[in-house]
């Protein structure tokens, strides 16, 4: 770069290097340059809303130093100034948290105008300035960031918590578009070891009720203490979500763990702490959640299946052969890959282990249903057709023979009935 132009490593790369966390990507800020000069130097422009360029050699992002001024509601209501006169300190001031507002020059020197290093050492997440309130997506980002670093002991500063509440009260959370809510939620579920913190932070600020009212409604809904020592349904739900991460299950399993008990919020108060028919009551709530937030179809389909049948999975060993076969079919046990079936079992395992003091409980329903699937699959269409059955009679005969096979198996290998989680 020509004289007078300087570039600085910024944000997460600086922060993570200081705490000994693996740096996965490096972003740079360029001070004193223009868009034309960056293009002339061989950088490829990619920014839509502000000047961002890709280094052709490293593939790393380089953004011109900029300031932002609020010009309307929502996260796109900004006027940006990326002139060569913008200083590094001005650029860092517009960032969200002090620990993300540090830079490192090409000689390795740390530039820290807003106390990020001290907050990093104290394990405190604190907003840089009042301009934090100008972008409602930061409500979600801070919750996701906290979920990532909470296992390291990080907390959110009291003044930042108060600021988040004021943002929600002012209606900023109402401007969050569904795609952004889902994207941040997906990242929280997949990139942190304790995603429950994400939802707890949103609840504390009041944002959870605005962006996920179905989930927020679970707080304070009691369950039977003999099945659920944690009692509170939201607490159970978030424990199930954390269990899905602990077991490293795929995204659809984590989403279904989050949504499987939404129907308990629809139980009449007069029936508490029992929740009869919460599966049926939950189905339209799951569908509404997934439609509003544009949740991907694999997540939606599994969440609906688990919501509908998680109690049947829990009591699988009590089911009669015909009922057991129907359950296997609904869960996709006879589809070619069997992936949906396995994921449904994984989600139900998380439900069982998302309970206080039962985080590592035995859960025999998984192996039982796997074995039942194997028994049922010993009956195939080829065998039925060789016996002379044709047309619709083939599927009818397969069903009959599978029921009979399951009945013989249950009689020859009886299993103690299970009283499981609800």
ZITA-V792182 format. One record per residue. N is the residue number from 1. RES is the residue in three letters. D_LAST is the distance of its C-alpha to the last C-alpha in Angstrom with 2 decimals. Layout:
# ZITA-V792182
((N	RES	D_LAST) (N	RES	D_LAST))
This chain:
# ZITA-V792182
((1	UNK	63.39) (2	UNK	66.57) (3	UNK	67.80) (4	UNK	65.97) (5	UNK	62.65) (6	UNK	60.01) (7	UNK	56.49) (8	UNK	53.69) (9	UNK	50.43) (10	UNK	47.76) (11	UNK	44.14) (12	UNK	41.45) (13	UNK	43.96) (14	UNK	45.79) (15	UNK	42.72) (16	UNK	41.03) (17	UNK	44.32) (18	UNK	44.79) (19	UNK	41.48) (20	UNK	41.84) (21	UNK	39.14) (22	UNK	40.03) (23	UNK	41.75) (24	UNK	40.54) (25	UNK	42.77) (26	UNK	45.84) (27	UNK	46.89) (28	UNK	50.38) (29	UNK	52.14) (30	UNK	55.74) (31	UNK	58.08) (32	UNK	61.47) (33	UNK	61.11) (34	UNK	60.90) (35	UNK	59.14) (36	UNK	62.45) (37	UNK	63.13) (38	UNK	59.73) (39	UNK	60.31) (40	UNK	63.86) (41	UNK	62.55) (42	UNK	60.47) (43	UNK	57.03) (44	UNK	54.98) (45	UNK	53.67) (46	UNK	50.02) (47	UNK	49.11) (48	UNK	48.56) (49	UNK	48.24) (50	UNK	50.26) (51	UNK	52.50) (52	UNK	50.60) (53	UNK	52.34) (54	UNK	51.58) (55	UNK	53.86) (56	UNK	55.18) (57	UNK	55.46) (58	UNK	52.19) (59	UNK	49.92) (60	UNK	48.90) (61	UNK	48.61) (62	UNK	51.46) (63	UNK	51.24) (64	UNK	54.17) (65	UNK	53.84) (66	UNK	52.93) (67	UNK	52.23) (68	UNK	50.04) (69	UNK	50.61) (70	UNK	48.14) (71	UNK	49.50) (72	UNK	46.63) (73	UNK	42.93) (74	UNK	40.23) (75	UNK	40.40) (76	UNK	43.42) (77	UNK	45.65) (78	UNK	47.92) (79	UNK	51.60) (80	UNK	52.20) (81	UNK	55.38) (82	UNK	55.86) (83	UNK	59.59) (84	UNK	61.34) (85	UNK	61.80) (86	UNK	58.12) (87	UNK	57.75) (88	UNK	55.07) (89	UNK	54.19) (90	UNK	53.78) (91	UNK	51.48) (92	UNK	49.34) (93	UNK	49.14) (94	UNK	47.24) (95	UNK	44.39) (96	UNK	41.06) (97	UNK	40.75) (98	UNK	43.50) (99	UNK	42.12) (100	UNK	42.48) (101	UNK	45.94) (102	UNK	47.93) (103	UNK	50.35) (104	UNK	52.36) (105	UNK	55.86) (106	UNK	57.40) (107	UNK	58.84) (108	UNK	55.47) (109	UNK	55.97) (110	UNK	52.92) (111	UNK	53.43) (112	UNK	51.11) (113	UNK	52.36) (114	UNK	49.21) (115	UNK	48.09) (116	UNK	45.42) (117	UNK	46.36) (118	UNK	46.09) (119	UNK	42.65) (120	UNK	41.64) (121	UNK	42.86) (122	UNK	41.09) (123	UNK	37.87) (124	UNK	37.87) (125	UNK	37.08) (126	UNK	39.59) (127	UNK	40.93) (128	UNK	44.55) (129	UNK	45.84) (130	UNK	45.15) (131	UNK	45.32) (132	UNK	41.70) (133	UNK	40.86) (134	UNK	42.68) (135	UNK	39.98) (136	UNK	36.50) (137	UNK	35.05) (138	UNK	35.66) (139	UNK	32.74) (140	UNK	30.48) (141	UNK	32.68) (142	UNK	32.77) (143	UNK	28.98) (144	UNK	28.87) (145	UNK	31.79) (146	UNK	30.26) (147	UNK	27.06) (148	UNK	29.45) (149	UNK	31.47) (150	UNK	29.12) (151	UNK	28.68) (152	UNK	32.48) (153	UNK	32.40) (154	UNK	33.40) (155	UNK	32.85) (156	UNK	33.86) (157	UNK	37.03) (158	UNK	36.77) (159	UNK	39.35) (160	UNK	37.46) (161	UNK	34.25) (162	UNK	36.43) (163	UNK	37.98) (164	UNK	34.67) (165	UNK	33.82) (166	UNK	37.29) (167	UNK	36.85) (168	UNK	33.70) (169	UNK	35.41) (170	UNK	38.39) (171	UNK	36.37) (172	UNK	36.66) (173	UNK	32.97) (174	UNK	33.58) (175	UNK	36.04) (176	UNK	33.62) (177	UNK	33.64) (178	UNK	30.44) (179	UNK	31.75) (180	UNK	32.30) (181	UNK	28.91) (182	UNK	27.27) (183	UNK	29.79) (184	UNK	29.19) (185	UNK	25.39) (186	UNK	25.79) (187	UNK	28.15) (188	UNK	25.93) (189	UNK	23.10) (190	UNK	25.65) (191	UNK	28.28) (192	UNK	26.63) (193	UNK	24.88) (194	UNK	22.98) (195	UNK	22.15) (196	UNK	20.02) (197	UNK	23.51) (198	UNK	24.46) (199	UNK	21.86) (200	UNK	22.48) (201	UNK	26.18) (202	UNK	25.90) (203	UNK	24.01) (204	UNK	26.69) (205	UNK	29.45) (206	UNK	27.95) (207	UNK	27.94) (208	UNK	24.20) (209	UNK	24.39) (210	UNK	27.40) (211	UNK	26.32) (212	UNK	22.50) (213	UNK	21.92) (214	UNK	18.58) (215	UNK	17.27) (216	UNK	19.36) (217	UNK	17.96) (218	UNK	14.62) (219	UNK	16.72) (220	UNK	16.71) (221	UNK	13.69) (222	UNK	12.13) (223	UNK	8.70) (224	UNK	8.86) (225	UNK	10.85) (226	UNK	10.34) (227	UNK	6.84) (228	UNK	8.01) (229	UNK	11.79) (230	UNK	12.59) (231	UNK	11.46) (232	UNK	12.72) (233	UNK	10.66) (234	UNK	13.62) (235	UNK	13.97) (236	UNK	10.54) (237	UNK	11.52) (238	UNK	14.92) (239	UNK	13.95) (240	UNK	12.21) (241	UNK	15.49) (242	UNK	17.59) (243	UNK	15.99) (244	UNK	16.99) (245	UNK	20.45) (246	UNK	20.67) (247	UNK	20.25) (248	UNK	22.71) (249	UNK	20.82) (250	UNK	22.51) (251	UNK	22.32) (252	UNK	20.26) (253	UNK	17.41) (254	UNK	17.78) (255	UNK	17.89) (256	UNK	14.81) (257	UNK	12.89) (258	UNK	14.51) (259	UNK	13.81) (260	UNK	10.49) (261	UNK	9.00) (262	UNK	12.50) (263	UNK	11.90) (264	UNK	10.37) (265	UNK	13.98) (266	UNK	15.29) (267	UNK	13.73) (268	UNK	16.85) (269	UNK	17.38) (270	UNK	18.36) (271	UNK	14.85) (272	UNK	13.33) (273	UNK	11.24) (274	UNK	9.51) (275	UNK	8.54) (276	UNK	9.78) (277	UNK	11.14) (278	UNK	9.74) (279	UNK	10.11) (280	UNK	13.74) (281	UNK	14.38) (282	UNK	13.44) (283	UNK	15.89) (284	UNK	19.07) (285	UNK	18.00) (286	UNK	17.43) (287	UNK	20.72) (288	UNK	22.53) (289	UNK	21.54) (290	UNK	22.70) (291	UNK	25.82) (292	UNK	26.89) (293	UNK	26.64) (294	UNK	28.01) (295	UNK	25.16) (296	UNK	26.41) (297	UNK	25.53) (298	UNK	23.89) (299	UNK	21.35) (300	UNK	20.93) (301	UNK	20.58) (302	UNK	17.93) (303	UNK	15.88) (304	UNK	16.20) (305	UNK	15.40) (306	UNK	12.17) (307	UNK	11.13) (308	UNK	12.24) (309	UNK	10.95) (310	UNK	8.05) (311	UNK	6.18) (312	UNK	9.77) (313	UNK	10.25) (314	UNK	7.70) (315	UNK	9.62) (316	UNK	12.80) (317	UNK	14.98) (318	UNK	14.69) (319	UNK	15.95) (320	UNK	19.63) (321	UNK	21.93) (322	UNK	22.40) (323	UNK	18.73) (324	UNK	18.19) (325	UNK	21.27) (326	UNK	20.21) (327	UNK	16.96) (328	UNK	19.20) (329	UNK	21.61) (330	UNK	19.31) (331	UNK	18.12) (332	UNK	21.80) (333	UNK	22.25) (334	UNK	25.77) (335	UNK	26.96) (336	UNK	29.74) (337	UNK	28.20) (338	UNK	24.66) (339	UNK	23.73) (340	UNK	21.08) (341	UNK	19.43) (342	UNK	19.54) (343	UNK	18.25) (344	UNK	15.19) (345	UNK	14.49) (346	UNK	15.31) (347	UNK	12.95) (348	UNK	9.93) (349	UNK	11.61) (350	UNK	11.78) (351	UNK	8.10) (352	UNK	7.96) (353	UNK	11.23) (354	UNK	10.80) (355	UNK	10.35) (356	UNK	13.50) (357	UNK	15.39) (358	UNK	13.17) (359	UNK	14.73) (360	UNK	16.42) (361	UNK	14.24) (362	UNK	15.04) (363	UNK	12.99) (364	UNK	15.07) (365	UNK	13.33) (366	UNK	15.47) (367	UNK	18.70) (368	UNK	17.99) (369	UNK	17.63) (370	UNK	20.61) (371	UNK	22.60) (372	UNK	21.78) (373	UNK	23.03) (374	UNK	26.17) (375	UNK	26.84) (376	UNK	26.57) (377	UNK	28.80) (378	UNK	31.53) (379	UNK	32.34) (380	UNK	34.17) (381	UNK	36.24) (382	UNK	39.49) (383	UNK	39.27) (384	UNK	38.64) (385	UNK	41.53) (386	UNK	43.82) (387	UNK	43.25) (388	UNK	44.74) (389	UNK	41.83) (390	UNK	42.31) (391	UNK	40.80) (392	UNK	37.63) (393	UNK	37.91) (394	UNK	36.93) (395	UNK	33.32) (396	UNK	33.05) (397	UNK	34.37) (398	UNK	32.13) (399	UNK	29.06) (400	UNK	30.57) (401	UNK	31.57) (402	UNK	28.24) (403	UNK	26.53) (404	UNK	29.24) (405	UNK	28.86) (406	UNK	25.14) (407	UNK	26.02) (408	UNK	28.76) (409	UNK	26.61) (410	UNK	23.90) (411	UNK	26.75) (412	UNK	28.57) (413	UNK	25.68) (414	UNK	23.24) (415	UNK	20.07) (416	UNK	18.28) (417	UNK	15.15) (418	UNK	11.92) (419	UNK	9.20) (420	UNK	6.60) (421	UNK	3.78) (422	UNK	0.00))
